[in-house]
Amino acid sequence: MNYNQKLKEKFQFHPQIRRIAQHRHLPKSIYCQIKEQRIMREARRRKELNRRKHSKPGSVPFVPERKKHIVAVVK
């Protein structure tokens, strides 16, 4: 690990090394879970848009994504 770290430091200005170092490396399982969550979020959004499109105007209110995750407001 130390040897690899020293190589990265030595060649840090080489374009290919810089490109590799700037990427965020994650375990494959975490990467796949993030991808799956993104697909599920897009599906929920698409379904809500379709429901809004095919219902009476105003019957399905538009709730921003940020407000959906708020459980309670402290006063």
CNS distance restraints for C-alpha pairs under 8 A (distance, minus, plus):
assign (resid   1 and name CA) (resid   5 and name CA) 6.13 0.50 0.50
assign (resid   2 and name CA) (resid   6 and name CA) 6.15 0.50 0.50
assign (resid   3 and name CA) (resid   7 and name CA) 6.25 0.50 0.50
assign (resid   4 and name CA) (resid   8 and name CA) 6.24 0.50 0.50
assign (resid   5 and name CA) (resid   9 and name CA) 6.27 0.50 0.50
assign (resid   6 and name CA) (resid  10 and name CA) 6.02 0.50 0.50
assign (resid   7 and name CA) (resid  11 and name CA) 6.08 0.50 0.50
assign (resid   8 and name CA) (resid  12 and name CA) 5.39 0.50 0.50
assign (resid   8 and name CA) (resid  17 and name CA) 6.93 0.50 0.50
assign (resid  11 and name CA) (resid  17 and name CA) 6.69 0.50 0.50
assign (resid  12 and name CA) (resid  17 and name CA) 5.95 0.50 0.50
assign (resid  12 and name CA) (resid  18 and name CA) 5.76 0.50 0.50
assign (resid  13 and name CA) (resid  17 and name CA) 7.17 0.50 0.50
assign (resid  13 and name CA) (resid  18 and name CA) 6.19 0.50 0.50
assign (resid  14 and name CA) (resid  18 and name CA) 6.07 0.50 0.50
assign (resid  15 and name CA) (resid  19 and name CA) 6.10 0.50 0.50
assign (resid  16 and name CA) (resid  20 and name CA) 6.30 0.50 0.50
assign (resid  17 and name CA) (resid  21 and name CA) 6.07 0.50 0.50
assign (resid  18 and name CA) (resid  22 and name CA) 6.13 0.50 0.50
assign (resid  19 and name CA) (resid  23 and name CA) 6.69 0.50 0.50
assign (resid  26 and name CA) (resid  30 and name CA) 6.58 0.50 0.50
assign (resid  26 and name CA) (resid  31 and name CA) 6.23 0.50 0.50
assign (resid  27 and name CA) (resid  31 and name CA) 6.31 0.50 0.50
assign (resid  28 and name CA) (resid  32 and name CA) 6.09 0.50 0.50
assign (resid  29 and name CA) (resid  33 and name CA) 6.20 0.50 0.50
assign (resid  30 and name CA) (resid  34 and name CA) 6.23 0.50 0.50
assign (resid  31 and name CA) (resid  35 and name CA) 6.31 0.50 0.50
assign (resid  32 and name CA) (resid  36 and name CA) 6.13 0.50 0.50
assign (resid  33 and name CA) (resid  37 and name CA) 6.11 0.50 0.50
assign (resid  34 and name CA) (resid  38 and name CA) 6.22 0.50 0.50
assign (resid  35 and name CA) (resid  39 and name CA) 6.36 0.50 0.50
assign (resid  36 and name CA) (resid  40 and name CA) 6.23 0.50 0.50
assign (resid  37 and name CA) (resid  41 and name CA) 6.09 0.50 0.50
assign (resid  38 and name CA) (resid  42 and name CA) 6.17 0.50 0.50
assign (resid  39 and name CA) (resid  43 and name CA) 6.19 0.50 0.50
assign (resid  40 and name CA) (resid  44 and name CA) 6.25 0.50 0.50
assign (resid  41 and name CA) (resid  45 and name CA) 6.22 0.50 0.50
assign (resid  42 and name CA) (resid  46 and name CA) 6.04 0.50 0.50
assign (resid  43 and name CA) (resid  47 and name CA) 6.07 0.50 0.50
assign (resid  44 and name CA) (resid  48 and name CA) 6.17 0.50 0.50
assign (resid  45 and name CA) (resid  49 and name CA) 6.22 0.50 0.50
assign (resid  46 and name CA) (resid  50 and name CA) 6.20 0.50 0.50
assign (resid  47 and name CA) (resid  51 and name CA) 6.07 0.50 0.50
assign (resid  48 and name CA) (resid  52 and name CA) 6.09 0.50 0.50
assign (resid  49 and name CA) (resid  53 and name CA) 6.01 0.50 0.50
assign (resid  50 and name CA) (resid  54 and name CA) 6.19 0.50 0.50
assign (resid  51 and name CA) (resid  55 and name CA) 6.16 0.50 0.50
assign (resid  51 and name CA) (resid  60 and name CA) 7.71 0.50 0.50
assign (resid  52 and name CA) (resid  56 and name CA) 7.79 0.50 0.50
assign (resid  52 and name CA) (resid  57 and name CA) 7.58 0.50 0.50
assign (resid  52 and name CA) (resid  59 and name CA) 7.96 0.50 0.50
assign (resid  52 and name CA) (resid  60 and name CA) 5.78 0.50 0.50
assign (resid  55 and name CA) (resid  59 and name CA) 6.88 0.50 0.50
assign (resid  55 and name CA) (resid  60 and name CA) 7.33 0.50 0.50
assign (resid  56 and name CA) (resid  60 and name CA) 7.80 0.50 0.50
assign (resid  63 and name CA) (resid  67 and name CA) 6.58 0.50 0.50
assign (resid  63 and name CA) (resid  68 and name CA) 6.67 0.50 0.50
assign (resid  64 and name CA) (resid  68 and name CA) 6.55 0.50 0.50
assign (resid  65 and name CA) (resid  69 and name CA) 7.21 0.50 0.50
assign (resid  66 and name CA) (resid  70 and name CA) 7.34 0.50 0.50
